[in-house]
């Protein structure tokens, strides 16, 4: 008994000096702290959805200003491009749909001082020849997903908002080479600067916007979201498919824009 009391006298100061460590205890968070024994109460950082863009001509890397041939043998060059991708969602093996959790605040064109704030998911990316990746908002759920869905273009509600209300540097804010058109009070869905030696008009500056409807894209793939890690999806865009079946010499600028717009949905894949 005397030895036991002595042991307790030695150990009690050690227990008295012990301070519980605070940290993130959520296993789905990217900053899970396995050494913590008390929850931090709001310090957890959760995975976000990211896309890696692979700009391709078939399986080769797209090189701007380089001549390529389409499937009917007409040569073309791409000089520059920009397009919006939006409204991303993922579907799991049970058919449940998961959306981006984070939000952005936007407004319509400031006609009055009391213009209401509009809340949308942070779910828009502006893709260009210089962009190899894009980050969306927080994605909830550790799942194996079977489908990715998104739009090429913008939904009508976001398209009616004003760039000046968007966060500086974001996809919807004013750009040096702006996608917003003051004359129509809305954004372009996409624009493309290209040329073909086979065409009557050597260089084309093509733009797509309202009243066209955005393209809805659905891609089936095995997408595994792991606990504690951002979900990065490799999205390939094959620009040769944009000009599939096109004989440039017989096209007007209007007909060329229509055919390219109709070809765009087939150009996306996950690999």
Backbone bond lengths (Angstrom), bond angles and torsions (degrees), N, CA, C in turn:
res aa  C-N    CA-C-N  psi(-1)  N-CA   C-N-CA  omega(-1)  CA-C   N-CA-C  phi
1 X - - - 1.471 - - 1.516 110.07 -
2 X 1.323 117.51 -40.32 1.451 121.06 179.15 1.521 112.04 -62.10
3 X 1.342 116.27 -39.33 1.454 120.65 178.45 1.533 111.38 -65.91
4 X 1.351 116.76 -37.76 1.456 121.62 179.04 1.519 111.08 -63.72
5 X 1.347 116.31 -43.30 1.455 119.96 178.51 1.527 110.87 -63.04
6 X 1.307 115.32 -39.30 1.453 119.72 179.49 1.531 111.09 -63.57
7 X 1.360 116.14 -41.39 1.459 121.10 179.02 1.520 111.10 -63.41
8 X 1.358 115.75 -41.91 1.471 119.83 178.60 1.517 111.49 -63.63
9 X 1.326 115.90 -40.26 1.459 119.55 179.07 1.533 111.91 -62.36
10 X 1.345 115.77 -31.74 1.461 120.27 178.70 1.531 111.63 -75.27
11 X 1.376 115.55 -40.41 1.469 120.11 -173.32 1.524 113.62 -81.41
12 X 1.345 118.09 -30.84 1.470 120.51 -175.36 1.522 112.86 -56.72
13 X 1.305 120.86 -43.26 1.471 119.61 178.31 1.529 113.56 -62.49
14 X 1.341 114.19 -31.48 1.465 117.14 178.52 1.515 111.48 -66.77
15 X 1.357 116.88 -44.07 1.462 120.80 177.43 1.523 111.07 -64.93
16 X 1.329 116.38 -38.02 1.464 120.57 -178.50 1.518 111.16 -65.06
17 X 1.322 118.65 -30.11 1.464 122.60 -178.37 1.530 112.56 -85.51
18 X 1.331 118.33 -11.05 1.465 121.15 -176.01 1.518 110.97 -72.44
19 X 1.333 118.00 129.54 1.459 123.75 176.86 1.515 108.68 -115.34
20 X 1.320 115.93 128.48 1.455 120.20 179.50 1.526 110.16 -64.98
21 X 1.324 116.31 138.77 1.464 122.00 -179.42 1.520 110.05 -91.13
22 X 1.333 115.74 128.91 1.457 120.52 176.58 1.524 109.76 -88.18
23 X 1.317 115.29 146.27 1.457 120.04 177.29 1.510 110.08 -176.72
24 X 1.307 116.42 175.53 1.463 121.31 178.62 1.523 109.41 -77.75
25 X 1.318 115.91 125.39 1.467 121.23 -178.31 1.523 113.15 -109.89
26 X 1.355 116.54 6.13 1.462 119.99 -179.19 1.532 109.31 -82.89
27 X 1.347 118.26 119.42 1.474 120.31 -175.61 1.524 113.55 -66.84
28 X 1.345 118.86 -14.71 1.459 120.85 179.00 1.525 112.02 -87.17
29 X 1.326 117.81 -9.93 1.464 121.55 -176.18 1.527 111.43 -78.68
30 X 1.330 116.01 153.36 1.460 120.33 178.52 1.525 111.61 -78.15
31 X 1.329 117.05 -17.08 1.472 120.67 179.72 1.534 112.08 -113.77
32 X 1.337 117.07 35.62 1.462 121.48 174.86 1.530 109.89 -54.53
33 X 1.333 116.26 129.95 1.466 121.89 -179.92 1.526 108.57 -113.17
34 X 1.322 116.52 100.44 1.469 120.71 -176.17 1.516 111.87 -71.15
35 X 1.329 117.31 -15.63 1.457 119.74 179.35 1.532 112.70 -87.91
36 X 1.332 116.95 -8.40 1.470 120.41 -178.98 1.524 109.84 -80.41
37 X 1.342 116.23 149.29 1.465 120.14 176.11 1.529 111.69 -125.80
38 X 1.349 115.88 8.33 1.461 119.73 174.48 1.520 108.55 -142.19
39 X 1.340 116.12 130.49 1.465 119.89 -176.91 1.521 110.89 -66.37
40 X 1.344 114.76 140.80 1.462 120.42 -176.47 1.521 112.83 -76.55
41 X 1.326 116.08 -15.52 1.460 119.17 177.83 1.515 114.28 70.66
42 X 1.338 117.01 51.78 1.459 120.07 174.09 1.510 115.92 121.02
43 X 1.322 118.53 7.56 1.472 119.67 -178.40 1.529 112.47 -93.21
44 X 1.337 117.81 -4.22 1.467 120.56 -175.50 1.528 110.97 -66.86
45 X 1.319 114.74 140.35 1.466 121.84 176.25 1.526 107.42 -114.96
46 X 1.338 115.90 124.14 1.459 119.28 -172.84 1.529 111.34 -102.44
47 X 1.336 116.81 156.28 1.463 120.73 -175.95 1.524 112.69 -59.50
48 X 1.329 114.97 149.25 1.455 121.68 175.62 1.526 109.09 -116.13
49 X 1.321 114.89 159.31 1.461 121.00 176.77 1.523 108.63 -90.64
50 X 1.333 115.61 126.02 1.456 121.91 178.30 1.524 109.38 -122.85
51 X 1.317 115.76 152.16 1.459 121.35 173.81 1.515 109.84 -123.83
52 X 1.333 116.32 133.09 1.455 122.56 170.39 1.525 107.56 -100.76
53 X 1.331 116.88 120.60 1.458 121.06 -176.72 1.523 110.16 -91.91
54 X 1.325 115.36 128.83 1.458 121.84 175.60 1.528 107.32 -112.73
55 X 1.334 115.97 103.46 1.466 121.55 179.99 1.523 108.07 -84.66
56 X 1.324 116.70 116.17 1.460 121.30 -169.71 1.532 112.72 -131.74
57 X 1.319 114.63 156.05 1.462 124.80 161.89 1.520 104.97 -118.35
58 X 1.317 117.31 105.10 1.468 121.79 -165.92 1.535 107.95 56.18
59 X 1.320 117.31 -120.70 1.473 119.84 -179.46 1.527 112.55 -99.48
60 X 1.340 116.92 -1.66 1.462 120.69 -179.10 1.522 110.96 -92.39
61 X 1.315 116.43 152.85 1.456 121.13 177.68 1.520 110.33 -66.55
62 X 1.320 116.65 135.52 1.456 121.13 176.21 1.532 109.77 -66.22
63 X 1.321 115.90 127.14 1.463 121.83 172.90 1.518 107.92 -113.92
64 X 1.326 116.36 121.26 1.457 120.47 179.39 1.523 110.53 -63.92
65 X 1.340 115.71 145.23 1.465 123.67 175.05 1.527 112.93 67.93
66 X 1.315 116.84 14.04 1.463 121.23 176.26 1.519 109.27 -105.54
67 X 1.321 117.24 141.52 1.463 121.48 -178.09 1.524 111.37 -79.45
68 X 1.328 114.55 132.89 1.456 122.81 173.85 1.519 107.91 -129.77
69 X 1.332 116.79 161.27 1.466 121.39 176.60 1.517 109.42 -108.59
70 X 1.327 116.66 139.13 1.468 119.60 174.56 1.525 109.50 -84.76
71 X 1.319 117.44 -172.58 1.467 121.19 -172.46 1.524 113.35 -70.45
72 X 1.351 118.49 -16.21 1.469 120.64 177.96 1.527 110.99 -105.70
73 X 1.354 116.68 11.26 1.455 120.76 172.19 1.509 116.14 90.25
74 X 1.321 118.94 -0.74 1.464 120.78 177.11 1.527 109.79 -79.18
75 X 1.316 116.78 136.10 1.455 120.58 -179.93 1.526 110.62 -87.50
76 X 1.314 115.49 151.26 1.458 120.94 179.40 1.526 108.75 -152.03
77 X 1.325 114.90 158.90 1.456 123.03 174.07 1.525 108.45 -131.48
78 X 1.318 115.75 140.59 1.459 121.17 174.00 1.524 108.07 -106.78
79 X 1.335 115.63 126.99 1.459 120.87 -179.09 1.532 111.81 -97.83
80 X 1.308 116.72 -40.48 1.468 120.31 179.68 1.521 108.52 -164.47
81 X 1.348 115.47 160.82 1.465 120.69 176.71 1.520 109.82 -160.16
82 X 1.310 114.93 155.71 1.459 123.46 171.40 1.519 107.38 -148.59
83 X 1.347 116.09 141.46 1.462 118.66 173.47 1.527 109.35 -156.73
84 X 1.327 114.15 152.40 1.458 120.89 179.61 1.526 110.34 -92.39
85 X 1.330 115.62 138.44 1.456 123.90 166.13 1.526 106.89 -117.79
86 X 1.338 116.91 137.41 1.466 119.33 -173.77 1.527 110.92 -152.84
87 X 1.332 114.26 173.93 1.475 122.73 175.55 1.536 112.61 54.06
88 X 1.320 115.91 49.89 1.465 120.85 179.03 1.526 110.82 -71.74
89 X 1.313 115.43 140.20 1.461 121.25 172.21 1.517 109.13 -151.70
90 X 1.343 114.74 154.53 1.457 121.89 -179.64 1.516 109.60 -122.74
91 X 1.317 116.40 142.05 1.472 121.83 179.37 1.522 109.23 -116.24
92 X 1.347 116.45 129.63 1.467 119.17 -178.94 1.525 110.89 -86.78
93 X 1.326 115.79 -176.35 1.469 121.01 -174.54 1.514 112.85 -67.50
94 X 1.333 117.46 -18.65 1.468 121.68 178.07 1.521 112.92 -94.66
95 X 1.318 116.90 3.98 1.453 120.77 179.72 1.516 114.23 85.15
96 X 1.351 117.95 5.69 1.461 120.60 177.90 1.530 109.07 -79.89
97 X 1.339 115.90 137.84 1.460 121.86 -175.27 1.528 109.52 -102.63
98 X 1.332 115.84 135.57 1.461 122.65 -179.27 1.522 109.26 -117.57
99 X 1.326 115.46 136.50 1.452 122.23 -176.21 1.526 110.50 -117.52
100 X 1.322 115.73 167.72 1.460 121.39 172.70 1.527 108.86 -69.57
101 X 1.346 116.45 134.75 1.464 120.91 -176.66 1.524 112.95 -86.54
102 X 1.328 118.04 -33.69 1.463 121.00 -175.56 1.528 110.91 -70.93
103 X 1.322 115.85 158.66 1.461 120.39 -177.78 1.527 111.14 -129.06
104 X 1.326 115.00 162.49 1.462 122.60 172.63 1.525 107.94 -126.91
105 X 1.322 115.66 156.75 1.458 121.68 179.17 1.524 109.01 -110.94
106 X 1.339 116.12 128.97 1.450 122.25 -179.94 1.529 109.72 -133.73
107 X 1.313 116.05 170.28 1.464 121.71 176.13 1.522 109.13 -140.76
108 X 1.334 115.47 159.41 1.443 119.93 169.47 1.525 108.96 -74.31
109 X 1.322 116.47 173.59 1.464 120.29 179.31 1.529 108.92 -54.87
110 X 1.346 117.63 132.44 1.468 120.74 -170.13 1.529 113.95 -71.40
111 X 1.319 115.59 76.63 1.453 119.78 176.98 1.512 112.52 -76.40
112 X 1.342 115.70 -28.81 1.458 120.33 177.84 1.510 109.01 -134.15
113 X 1.321 115.31 159.22 1.461 120.14 179.86 1.517 111.80 -68.03
114 X 1.324 116.22 -22.22 1.467 120.74 -175.90 1.525 111.93 -98.97
115 X 1.322 116.93 27.87 1.456 120.88 179.49 1.534 109.60 -58.64
116 X 1.358 118.37 124.63 1.468 119.65 -175.20 1.523 112.52 -70.12
117 X 1.320 115.44 151.07 1.463 121.49 175.53 1.524 108.78 -81.28
118 X 1.319 116.88 133.39 1.463 122.85 179.93 1.525 108.81 -109.00
119 X 1.316 116.69 137.20 1.465 122.21 -176.92 1.533 109.16 -107.78
120 X 1.325 115.91 127.54 1.466 122.14 178.43 1.530 109.11 -132.62
121 X 1.335 117.98 155.73 1.472 119.79 170.88 1.530 110.54 -62.28
122 X 1.328 116.76 146.35 1.471 120.92 176.11 1.522 107.75 -78.84
123 X 1.318 114.37 83.82 1.449 120.37 -161.22 1.523 112.05 -141.16
124 X 1.341 116.79 35.40 1.463 121.69 -177.52 1.523 109.43 -130.92
125 X 1.331 116.21 133.46 1.461 122.35 173.72 1.520 109.27 -126.62
126 X 1.323 115.77 141.34 1.457 121.55 173.39 1.525 107.40 -107.76
127 X 1.320 115.60 113.92 1.461 122.32 -176.17 1.523 108.78 -96.89
128 X 1.329 116.22 136.95 1.461 120.75 176.43 1.517 109.20 -143.13
129 X 1.341 115.06 175.32 1.469 120.01 -179.21 1.517 112.17 -63.72
130 X 1.329 117.64 -20.78 1.461 121.05 -178.46 1.527 113.27 -93.95
131 X 1.317 116.93 -5.73 1.464 120.26 -172.77 1.522 110.33 -103.33
132 X 1.325 115.90 124.37 1.453 121.02 -179.62 1.522 112.44 -108.09
133 X 1.340 117.86 -6.44 1.461 120.20 178.59 1.520 109.36 -158.02
134 X 1.325 115.58 164.44 1.455 121.57 177.14 1.515 109.82 -153.28
135 X 1.331 117.30 144.19 1.451 122.59 -179.37 1.516 109.96 -114.63
136 X 1.310 115.57 128.79 1.462 121.91 176.08 1.525 108.64 -98.50
137 X 1.332 117.84 -152.55 1.455 120.66 -177.50 1.519 112.91 -94.92
138 X 1.332 114.56 -169.59 1.455 122.81 -178.34 1.523 110.75 -69.71
139 X 1.319 114.51 137.33 1.461 121.43 179.65 1.519 108.57 -114.07
140 X 1.317 116.88 124.08 1.464 120.01 -179.82 1.525 110.13 -91.59
141 X 1.332 115.36 146.55 1.459 119.88 173.97 1.510 113.15 102.02
142 X 1.330 115.28 131.76 1.463 122.02 173.14 1.518 106.12 -101.12
143 X 1.309 116.47 105.05 1.459 120.74 -169.53 1.520 110.72 -141.74
144 X 1.325 114.86 165.35 1.451 121.25 161.81 1.522 106.14 -101.76
145 X 1.321 115.76 118.58 1.458 120.61 -177.55 1.517 109.70 -98.35
146 X 1.326 114.60 150.13 1.462 119.11 -178.81 1.530 112.99 -112.74
147 X 1.338 117.28 -13.55 1.463 119.72 -178.26 1.523 110.48 -144.45
148 X 1.326 114.67 142.58 1.459 122.58 169.81 1.519 107.58 -116.38
149 X 1.338 115.70 131.62 1.458 120.90 177.22 1.525 109.79 -125.51
150 X 1.317 115.56 144.69 1.458 121.11 175.67 1.523 108.40 -162.77
151 X 1.324 115.64 172.65 1.458 121.55 177.48 1.528 110.08 -113.08
152 X 1.320 115.24 147.24 1.457 121.23 164.55 1.518 105.90 -95.70
153 X 1.326 116.08 113.72 1.456 120.93 -171.87 1.518 110.00 113.47
154 X 1.317 116.66 -166.01 1.460 122.80 -177.28 1.517 109.82 -128.61
155 X 1.345 115.98 145.92 1.461 118.24 176.59 1.527 109.36 -70.40
156 X 1.332 118.42 158.97 1.478 121.18 -173.76 1.520 114.05 -58.47
157 X 1.332 117.89 -33.64 1.460 120.55 -177.55 1.532 111.35 -66.58
158 X 1.334 116.34 -46.01 1.468 119.25 177.96 1.529 110.93 -71.46
159 X 1.316 116.20 -35.91 1.463 120.25 -178.35 1.528 111.94 -62.43
160 X 1.319 116.98 -23.28 1.466 121.26 -178.66 1.523 112.72 -89.90
161 X 1.336 118.42 2.65 1.463 120.81 -178.84 1.524 110.65 -87.92
162 X 1.321 115.11 169.80 1.462 122.45 -174.47 1.521 110.43 -105.86
163 X 1.345 119.19 129.56 1.470 121.67 -177.07 1.523 114.18 -57.93
164 X 1.329 116.74 -30.86 1.452 119.48 -178.04 1.507 114.04 -64.92
165 X 1.343 117.15 -18.11 1.460 121.27 178.79 1.525 111.94 -88.99
166 X 1.328 117.37 -11.04 1.467 120.90 -179.85 1.522 109.88 -79.88
167 X 1.323 115.21 160.84 1.463 120.67 178.98 1.520 109.94 -67.89
168 X 1.326 116.65 135.91 1.460 121.30 179.97 1.526 110.75 -56.23
169 X 1.312 116.06 131.46 1.452 121.09 -179.87 1.509 114.54 89.01
170 X 1.330 117.97 -7.70 1.465 120.90 -179.21 1.524 110.23 -79.89
171 X 1.330 115.71 171.28 1.463 121.52 -176.31 1.523 112.85 -62.73
172 X 1.336 117.57 -26.03 1.462 121.19 -176.15 1.524 113.05 -99.08
173 X 1.325 117.37 -4.04 1.464 119.99 -178.90 1.535 109.44 -77.66
174 X 1.324 115.60 165.06 1.462 120.13 176.45 1.524 110.36 -53.98
175 X 1.345 115.65 135.42 1.462 121.57 179.85 1.524 109.25 -115.29
176 X 1.317 115.98 158.36 1.468 119.39 174.31 1.520 110.29 -59.93
177 X 1.313 115.97 -42.73 1.464 122.54 174.13 1.528 105.99 -108.71
178 X 1.320 115.77 77.70 1.466 121.30 -162.59 1.529 113.54 -67.00
179 X 1.320 114.81 144.62 1.460 122.02 172.83 1.532 111.37 -93.60
180 X 1.321 116.75 -6.54 1.467 119.86 179.92 1.523 109.19 -90.34
181 X 1.336 115.70 135.44 1.448 121.51 179.95 1.527 109.12 -115.68
182 X 1.323 115.74 110.72 1.452 121.57 -178.04 1.525 111.39 -60.50
183 X 1.337 116.82 -36.20 1.469 120.46 -174.94 1.523 112.90 -67.22
184 X 1.337 117.46 -23.43 1.471 119.74 177.22 1.523 111.55 -114.70
185 X 1.334 116.21 2.18 1.481 122.72 178.62 1.526 112.10 52.17
186 X 1.305 116.10 42.15 1.470 120.42 177.98 1.525 109.14 -160.26
187 X 1.323 115.08 174.18 1.459 122.11 -177.42 1.536 110.63 -92.81
188 X 1.320 115.30 153.32 1.450 120.28 164.91 1.524 108.50 -72.68
189 X 1.326 116.65 146.53 1.466 119.93 171.59 1.527 110.11 -77.15
190 X 1.339 114.80 -40.65 1.462 120.48 -174.80 1.516 109.03 -160.19
191 X 1.325 115.53 156.99 1.462 120.37 170.34 1.524 108.76 -148.19
192 X 1.325 114.58 150.57 1.461 121.40 -172.71 1.521 109.28 -144.06
193 X 1.315 116.42 129.88 1.457 122.27 174.58 1.516 107.27 -112.24
194 X 1.330 116.56 115.69 1.459 120.97 -175.10 1.517 110.07 -146.86
195 X 1.321 115.92 172.75 1.454 120.36 174.55 1.515 109.70 -149.13
196 X 1.351 114.14 162.16 1.460 120.64 174.25 1.517 107.87 -144.36
197 X 1.301 116.35 132.92 1.467 120.60 177.87 1.517 111.66 -69.64
198 X 1.345 115.82 -15.87 1.459 119.70 179.92 1.525 112.25 -86.51
199 X 1.331 117.71 -8.07 1.457 121.05 -174.54 1.515 111.27 -90.52
200 X 1.345 114.37 152.25 1.463 120.27 174.92 1.520 110.07 -65.73
201 X 1.355 115.47 -43.77 1.460 121.13 173.96 1.522 106.63 -93.71
202 X 1.319 116.37 119.46 1.467 120.05 -170.12 1.530 112.58 -66.39
203 X 1.338 117.51 -45.22 1.461 121.52 -174.90 1.516 110.25 -119.97
204 X 1.332 115.93 136.14 1.456 122.11 -179.43 1.521 109.70 -117.23
205 X 1.324 116.50 132.04 1.468 122.36 167.49 1.524 105.77 -111.25
206 X 1.325 116.44 103.94 1.463 121.43 -173.91 1.519 110.15 -106.63
207 X 1.338 116.36 141.43 1.455 122.25 179.73 1.519 109.47 -136.91
208 X 1.342 114.52 145.79 1.464 120.42 178.52 1.524 109.44 -129.94
209 X 1.327 116.44 135.50 1.468 121.18 -177.88 1.521 108.28 -160.96
210 X 1.333 116.63 -167.54 1.452 120.56 173.00 1.533 109.37 -54.84
211 X 1.353 119.07 146.28 1.475 127.35 10.53 1.526 114.61 -89.33
212 X 1.329 118.42 12.67 1.464 119.72 175.18 1.525 110.24 -61.50
213 X 1.309 116.42 147.32 1.464 121.12 172.93 1.523 109.16 -89.37
214 X 1.332 118.54 144.18 1.463 119.80 176.23 1.529 110.88 -59.67
215 X 1.314 116.10 149.46 1.460 120.72 174.44 1.535 109.48 -77.71
216 X 1.326 117.24 134.04 1.462 121.86 171.97 1.524 108.44 -95.60
217 X 1.331 116.83 121.22 1.466 122.43 -177.57 1.524 109.51 -109.62
218 X 1.310 116.97 135.08 1.470 121.90 174.08 1.520 108.38 -131.43
219 X 1.326 116.45 125.86 1.460 122.12 -179.65 1.519 109.08 -123.31
220 X 1.317 117.29 127.00 1.457 122.08 176.03 1.523 109.21 -88.80
221 X 1.323 115.60 132.52 1.468 120.42 -178.93 1.518 108.48 -166.43
222 X 1.332 116.09 161.19 1.460 121.80 175.02 1.529 108.17 -93.05
223 X 1.341 116.14 105.27 1.460 121.99 -174.31 1.525 108.04 -117.42
224 X 1.313 116.88 112.56 1.459 122.29 -173.43 1.525 110.28 -102.65
225 X 1.340 116.72 110.41 1.462 121.45 176.46 1.519 108.57 -91.77
226 X 1.320 117.14 114.99 1.466 121.96 -176.25 1.526 110.10 -96.88
227 X 1.331 115.55 143.80 1.458 121.33 179.49 1.518 110.81 -58.80
228 X 1.337 116.08 131.80 1.447 120.96 174.53 1.515 115.80 84.62
229 X 1.336 117.72 5.81 1.461 120.67 -178.12 1.524 110.57 -130.90
230 X 1.349 116.69 143.44 1.454 120.07 171.53 1.523 109.41 -61.99
231 X 1.327 115.60 148.25 1.462 120.45 178.32 1.524 108.32 -97.81
232 X 1.344 116.10 112.79 1.463 121.62 179.48 1.520 109.11 -109.22
233 X 1.328 115.94 123.38 1.465 121.65 -178.60 1.524 108.93 -110.77
234 X 1.335 117.87 125.16 1.470 120.62 177.77 1.528 110.45 -81.82
235 X 1.323 116.53 109.20 1.463 121.31 -177.28 1.528 109.25 -104.78
236 X 1.321 115.54 115.35 1.459 121.73 179.46 1.520 110.09 -93.84
237 X 1.348 115.93 134.73 1.466 121.66 173.77 1.519 107.43 -120.19
238 X 1.329 115.95 117.22 1.465 121.73 -179.72 1.532 108.30 -98.61
239 X 1.331 116.74 103.81 1.463 121.23 -174.22 1.528 112.75 -75.08
240 X 1.293 117.71 -15.25 1.475 119.66 173.36 1.526 110.53 -64.08
241 X 1.320 116.16 -32.31 1.466 119.62 178.38 1.528 112.10 -70.28
242 X 1.324 117.49 -21.30 1.472 119.74 176.68 1.534 110.49 -63.24
243 X 1.319 117.45 -30.98 1.472 120.56 -176.16 1.529 111.48 -110.66
244 X 1.316 116.20 23.21 1.471 120.39 179.92 1.532 110.94 -61.08
245 X 1.332 114.92 132.28 1.458 120.78 174.45 1.514 115.37 73.75
246 X 1.304 118.19 9.37 1.466 121.13 -174.17 1.527 110.43 -96.34
247 X 1.342 115.68 124.64 1.463 123.44 169.75 1.527 106.65 -98.45
248 X 1.304 116.15 102.26 1.461 120.34 -170.32 1.522 112.89 -60.92
249 X 1.322 118.11 -33.72 1.465 120.94 -176.49 1.523 112.39 -64.12
250 X 1.322 117.07 -26.12 1.467 120.14 -177.03 1.523 113.15 -99.30
251 X 1.333 117.31 6.52 1.465 120.27 -176.18 1.529 112.26 -103.99
252 X 1.316 115.53 142.61 1.451 121.07 165.40 1.525 108.09 -88.33
253 X 1.307 117.10 169.84 1.461 119.79 177.67 1.524 110.48 -60.81
254 X 1.336 117.03 -38.88 1.473 121.36 -179.67 1.522 111.61 -66.47
255 X 1.327 116.95 -46.35 1.468 119.64 -178.55 1.526 111.19 -69.04
256 X 1.336 115.94 -35.25 1.462 119.44 177.92 1.527 110.56 -64.18
257 X 1.339 117.08 -44.55 1.466 120.84 178.73 1.530 110.85 -60.66
258 X 1.316 116.95 -40.81 1.468 120.59 -179.87 1.523 111.35 -64.37
259 X 1.323 117.03 -43.86 1.472 120.20 -178.04 1.526 111.72 -69.14
260 X 1.319 116.73 -41.70 1.464 118.74 178.34 1.518 110.47 -63.76
261 X 1.337 117.80 -44.20 1.471 120.72 179.10 1.529 110.74 -58.55
262 X 1.319 117.52 -40.78 1.470 120.85 179.74 1.525 112.17 -70.85
263 X 1.331 117.54 -24.15 1.474 121.03 -179.90 1.525 113.01 -83.42
264 X 1.326 118.11 -22.41 1.458 121.33 -171.02 1.531 114.24 -55.76
265 X 1.345 120.41 -42.16 1.480 118.61 -176.37 1.530 114.14 -57.25
266 X 1.317 118.43 -30.90 1.473 121.02 -176.58 1.524 112.73 -77.07
267 X 1.336 117.82 -5.91 1.463 120.43 -172.96 1.531 113.88 -86.99
268 X 1.343 117.77 -8.36 1.467 121.29 -174.87 1.522 111.58 -97.24
269 X 1.328 115.35 138.46 1.474 121.13 173.79 1.520 108.47 -153.56
270 X 1.322 115.37 164.22 1.466 121.35 177.05 1.517 107.96 -113.22
271 X 1.332 115.73 113.38 1.470 120.37 177.87 1.528 109.90 -169.04
